[in-house]
Amino acid sequence: MTKNALVVDDSPSMRQMIAFTLREAGFSVTEATDGADALKQLDAAAPRLIVTDLNMPVMNGIEFIKHVRANVAHKFTPILMLTTESNDALKAQGRAAGATGWVVKPFDPQKLVQVVHKVVA
Amino acid sequence: MTIDLQQFRSAFFEESVEHLATIENGLLRLESRPHDSDLLNEIFRAAHSVKGASGMFGLHDLAHFTHAFESVLDRLRHNTLPVTIARVNLLLRASDMLHVLVDCARNNELAPAQAAELTAQLAAETDGAVIETSAVSAVQSPSGKQEFRITMRPARELLLRGQDPTLLLRELAQLGEIVAVSADTTMLPELPVLDAEACYLAWTIVLATERAEADIRDVFMFVDDICEVVIERVSSPGSEAIGSVDIAAIAPLAADVISDVAASTPARAERRTTNDRRSSQSDSSSIRVSTEKVDELINLVGELVISHSMVNQLVSLLPTEHSLRLEEAVAEMGRNMRDVQERMLKVRMLPISSVFHRFPRLVRDIAMSTGKPISLVMSGEDTELDKSVIERIADPLTHLLRNAADHGIESPDARRAAGKPEEGTITLAASHRGGNVVLEISDDGPGLNLKRIREKGIAVGLLRPDEVVSDEQLQQLIFQAGFSTSATITDVSGRGVGMDVVRRNVESLSGSISIESQPGFGTKFIIKLPLTLAILDGMALAVGEQVFVMPLLAIVESFRATPAQVTMVMSQGEVVQARGETVPLVRLHRILGIPNAVENPARALIVLIEHDGRRFGLMVDDLLGQSQVVIRNLEANFRRVDGVMGATIMGDGRVALILDVQGITRLGGRSATRTTGAPVALPELTEAAYAVA
């Protein structure tokens, strides 16, 4: 059965690109525009992977990651953060919130797939 | 697998346009709300999105510039740099450059030299401390096969990060060959006290690989804070026997344990949602549709309406006893058709705010460069118009606004002397009124200077020195080509020419523009536009063997004239008495060159037309009835013809040309006093119209 990936980013073009890349890699993809939207779709999507931007309106990435980890069904779901800064503080914050790993933007799609393979069986 | 992202480029550009608008509008609002952190964050995020995405597409100039821009915004939103007018001005200039860079990126052009200058200025704001993006770490070159002993000791909470140790092992295995692996189970507690969500195991792996140690360490890059990793080179390969465990044998046992444990953790289970409903994929309440698709649909609906009216006509010819039910069905179809048509046209309607939003910036810039404080008050921004009308009204509106700011409002000194508040006010209002959209641009300046207009009119030869003209006619003079009253050619509104272009643009939208001016109090321009360019309420007129459609709005009344009502006046040509006044008589057959028309006014029909405050009598053979017609564009398929604004197909299948009132007025005016170039030969025009239809 195809695994679902939940992609969260307020930029439609980023979302489309990531969704496209993940579909090519064999995932089915659910898209969300921000943390709150993603939480609404979380149960129905039942993702095996979550890819999220950090800077989003309504609910940002760090908040979203904390909420996901508080959901018992997703305590162990791999979560990747998208970050444009090689800002160590932000990565540390993300990890403290429960993020599994990160991809630095801009990234080439191959890189995203590589990182996904690091964290998804 | 190579993945091509270029298909998303156009989506990126569309999205960038929105982000840039957010940035510009945000910056404009920032001046009056410098401490609004939500606003600062909004602007930051928009810049951040553009930066991230542009990097993805390899648009480095844009990414680099946006990065510098974003850095300043970041300081502002974190309050490490205060918002000042100078800074906002710099950011606004940078915002303009962003537009330029996006266009360059879209057209594959190089960025202009000023981009580097502005980048430096932005960097100066952050003391050059632009957040550096780290270089991609270089791939280590293989250094011959070696053996490494790797010890990994994860902290208890490793699993809670969504990490899976087996994936780490798998990744290590991909670097070379795992010679031996053993698990350290010494920390594993007894089952009753075991926390299934904690990681108690550690592993020692001997890996034979050609890769460098740094590559091995990279495997653990996400867990370097919660996993102790020791990597040692093994001096003599093969000498280490670390009691390998047969993982294959253990795996199925482990699987059983895991599923049992999962089933027995109810104590900490939070409330699970019991309903299985599938939430809608994405709660977006709108979808993007290309305008071509919408236009195609509207065309098709137009065709449907025409076909329907043909069916209707045929049905009306049937003997009634058979056709009653058919008539009813066709009438019902007609109602549904009109409904669909109306809704389709509404699909193309957008709020005029998309045009209005650029004006605060425009007025602000003019106010700054002329040293006159001016405030712009806008209302009715959510008034909706057809998309193409909006696009084509943008330039005329911009011109009128520029004029109002540059010439309309007087200097602060003059204002003070006149007892007015120092700050000038320009009002821009949009509203729906009686099937039209009305746009009003007014200023509270000194109003039109009629004396200067008169002088200029004489100077450029539009008026004879002794000619007596009303104030209204003087005002209309500014719409004539070649007219300009600004004493100097200002940088801002160019040569002051363009009012004629404004009027032409408005008319080409089947709209009208008029002026109201009160000396000392201000000037107001009123533009009336139809809600849609696609359909028209018209009156069908017969002239010769042709059918024409006249927009209903322009018709006052129609009547048969008695010979006594039609006379010839020396300087003006034929005139007719209508409603107590004398108006010019315009023979449609003559100005359009139609043969076999009724030439005797007593036998013809006079349609009293009103346009722009002026009236004239249009002489036609007969009235054929009122109908709502679908406008087919003639210009796109033939060329622009004076007096004709499109074509349509009547219920009987005949092609009818739709008359343009303004054009007819002008043609009529010219033919009454002097001959001009020959009108387009009608047969040629009709042929083209048939091709269109």
Interface residues (C-beta under 8 A of the other chain):
Chain A: D10 S11 P12 S13 M14 Q16 M17 F20 T21 E24 A25 T30 E31 A32 T33 D37 K40 Q41 D43 A44 D53 N55 M56 P57 R69 A70 N71 V72 A73 K75 F76 T77 P78 I79 L82 T84 E85 S86 N87 A92 R95 G98 A99 T100 G101 W102 V104 K105 P106 F107 P109 Q110 V113 K118 V119 V120 A121
Chain B: M1 T2 I3 L5 Q7 F8 A11 F12 E15 E42 F44 R45 H48 S49 K51 G52 A53 G55 M56 G58 A63 I131 E132 T133 S134 L159 L160 R161 G162 Q163 D164 T166 L167 E171 E197 V219 M221 F222 D225 I226 R268 A269 E270 R272 T273 R277 R278 S279 Q281 S282 D283 S284
